């Protein structure tokens, strides 16, 4: 059985969805991040606890991209969110 990683948003970040975009505000250093539609989709999926395959399938269906492109996009974006400390791996 393959264990999938679960993520949670770190405390100190405020998120707001406006149309198909999401803004994330860091209260710690007053940084504002604006996510485009694709990044917002991935972020919402992570926030809702979707597994990686569900997010990838949604990207493929919505944007008509290849499985490899969707997988790479999810991996790259997740790494950025972890590096910026917006996300952390869930302990549960």
C-alpha positions in Angstrom: 0.0 0.0 0.0 1.4 3.4 -1.0 1.2 6.0 1.7 0.2 9.4 0.4 1.3 12.6 2.0 -1.2 14.9 3.6 -0.6 18.6 4.1 -2.0 21.3 6.3 -1.8 25.1 6.1 0.6 26.5 8.7 -0.9 28.9 11.3 -0.2 32.6 10.6 -1.4 32.4 7.0 -4.8 33.8 5.9 -6.3 32.6 2.6 -9.1 34.2 0.6 -10.6 33.0 -2.7 -11.7 35.6 -5.2 -13.1 34.3 -8.4 -10.7 31.6 -9.5 -7.7 33.0 -7.7 -6.5 32.7 -4.2 -4.5 35.2 -2.1 -2.4 34.0 0.8 -1.3 36.6 3.4 1.6 35.9 5.8 0.9 37.7 9.1 4.5 36.9 10.2 6.3 39.0 7.5 3.4 40.7 5.8 3.9 38.9 2.5 1.1 38.5 0.0 1.0 35.7 -2.4 -1.5 35.6 -5.3 -2.1 32.2 -7.0 -3.3 31.8 -10.5 -6.2 29.5 -11.4 -4.1 26.4 -11.7 -2.1 27.0 -8.5 -5.4 27.9 -6.8 -6.9 24.5 -7.9 -3.9 22.6 -6.5 -3.9 24.6 -3.3 -7.6 24.0 -2.7 -7.1 20.3 -3.3 -4.3 20.2 -0.8 -6.4 22.2 1.7 -9.3 19.8 1.3 -7.0 16.8 1.9 -7.3 15.4 -1.6 -4.7 12.9 -2.5 -2.2 13.7 -5.3 -4.0 11.5 -7.9 -7.3 13.3 -7.4 -5.6 16.7 -7.9 -3.8 15.4 -11.0 -7.0 14.0 -12.5 -8.7 17.3 -11.9 -5.9 19.2 -13.6 -5.9 16.8 -16.6 -9.7 17.1 -17.0 -9.8 20.9 -16.5 -6.8 21.9 -18.5 -6.3 19.0 -21.0 -2.7 18.5 -20.0 -0.7 15.3 -19.9 -0.4 13.2 -16.8 3.3 14.0 -16.6 2.7 17.8 -16.8 0.0 17.6 -14.1 2.3 15.5 -11.8 5.2 17.8 -12.3 3.0 20.9 -11.6 1.7 19.4 -8.4 5.2 18.4 -7.2 6.8 21.8 -8.1 4.0 23.8 -6.5 3.9 21.7 -3.3 7.7 22.1 -3.0 7.3 25.9 -3.3 4.6 26.0 -0.6 6.7 23.8 1.7 9.8 26.1 1.1 7.7 29.2 1.9 6.4 27.4 5.0 2.8 27.9 3.8 2.2 24.1 4.0 3.6 21.5 6.3 3.2 17.7 6.2 0.3 16.7 8.4 1.2 14.6 11.4 -1.9 12.5 11.1 
